[in-house]
Amino acid sequence: MNLAYRDVRHNLGRFLLTCFGLSLLLGVVLSMIGIYRGLVEDALTLVRTPAVDVWVVESGTRGPFAEASRIPGDTREAIARLTGVTEAGSVTYQSVETLLMGTKLRLYVVGYEPGRPGGPDRITAGRPIGRSHYEMVADRRSGLALGDRLPLGRNTFTVVGLTDGQVSSGGDPVVYLTLLDSQKLQFELAPPAARRELARGGGQGGTDTINAVVARLSPNASPENAANATRRWKHLSAMTQDGQETILTRSVVERARKQIGLFTTLLLIVSAVIIALILYTMTMDKIREIATLKLIGAADRTIIGLILQQALAMGAIGFGFGALLITTVKDYFPRRVVLQPEDGLALGAAVLVLCVLSSALGVRLALRVDPANALGG
Amino acid sequence: MQAAAGNRPLVRVAHVSKHFGAGETRVDALRDVSLEVQPGQVVALLGPSGSGKTTLLNVIGCITEPSSGRLELDGEAVYDGRWLRGDLRKLRLEKIGFIFQFHNLLPFLSSTDNVAVVLSLAGLGTAAARRRAVELLDYLEVGHRRDAMPAKLSGGEAQRVAIARALANRPRIILADEPTAALDSERARIVMDLLRKLATEQQAAILAVTHDEKIFDRFDHIFHLRDGRLDNQEP
């Protein structure tokens, strides 16, 4: 006879309400893990999209994402001639803010040379950029649709293609422009500033500057060798794709990772305390029944089983509800929430362990109940 | 009234004392108490509040260890140094049935399951336990309420279910703590008649703590406790 099940069935409404409260808490824990995964995924999406092997940036920097990097526009030609390099492309990256129908819109602009590495990997609607100027490919998260016209800098661009899931490490949706347009957007001075430069004899200055060169290698070429060869140019630095990904995950999103990790840990501790208090209260409510059970000859394992089974049921139901809740609403979060099965399983296992540990308080109380409490009025 | 005199007593308490605390805070709950209850006897334990009735019941129920003296249940010496907590639990499960003032039925189990749970604890399979539980409920004329939850039972019905639970493992000793306190006169008499019937039919020893004067005439013996001492023993 399963006493835990009978007790739960007797107080089903209260038990389910408790489970629901716990599920909200565990849902928040799961969403925090998902937000962290999303943060890393977002950061890596941008660096993985070009599908390249080597990143060439300004010497002494770890650009173009972790630090600013500016290199001459003709660097691509030099890199393309290195042994093992099959393709190279110049790229620029910058954050901009513009207005779309009166609403502020933050975008992450990627400039690339159509036909060379650095552009979007997959267009889900429309077409890739086909003209040299004033066309853009935008991510759906920007809210832009095909045919929309968007002012950026002193020009207006038409959306000709759409991508999915392309955002920066900061969560801003990505838009792709031609390299020439993005260089103008990033490096061309505003007319008053240009006039001032002219007045002080500085000239207008060129815009043939880029943030990085990305290079693909032949299958047999070593990215490390290509990077070492690039570093011989004193004004350039290079890193492999793995190195760039490490910088992004360990440097760019490190603080956010720690912050979320700490918060998740705190939430788990809070969950453990709450589970322990719920189980303690549930045990307190059953003191007389436990005393009666002990008096009529129930073994300690029967009492422990009663509490432990309820704790595990509460944890499992709470986690199940929480996971279902977050899976349902995750797409409504402003930032990407990535729920991975292994994270869910790990949290589920952690919750069950927490339930067992948290039930210790209730079990201790139950084992200390004197059977004599059942006697008397 | 009948007593199976001459038989080996089912309950034998010899020179039992129990104190709590030490020094100035020491309380002597029982002082040199001796009594015997024979098979088939229904005896009462009477005394004012604080006289030691519950402590004596706890000692006989193997819940509280006496400070000194000897306790024998069904001819077996208890608390002689060989008994572990688990052994006492098993002894309670197999040899002692408890009846409480407020029935103490488990609120989350039906009448049948409240009785069957004791049998399950003793290792009987669920189906067999439930069969025996239904038999007992029928025997105590409360079988028609076998599926009712305790909250839906009247006081008399609940007490009869509690008695069925106490009898589930066919104990030789039944300890009752104010078994009729929560019942009206009519139901109190019915419960006492029932206990008498059990004592006679199953040759059990029944020891009840009571204040209920309405049922004094239903006992074979009444033991008076005062300040932890047994005053006298009257038929």
Interface residues (C-beta under 8 A of the other chain):
Chain A: M1 L3 R6 D7 R9 H10 N11 R288 E289 T292 L293 K294 L295 I296 G297 A298 A299 T302 D370 P371 A372 A374 L375 G376 G377
Chain B: T54 L57 N58 G61 I63 T64 G86 R89 K90 R92 L93 E94 F98 F100 Q101 F102 N104 L106 P107 F108 L109 D113 A116 V117 V118 S120 L121 A122 T126 A129 M149 R165 D177 E178 A181
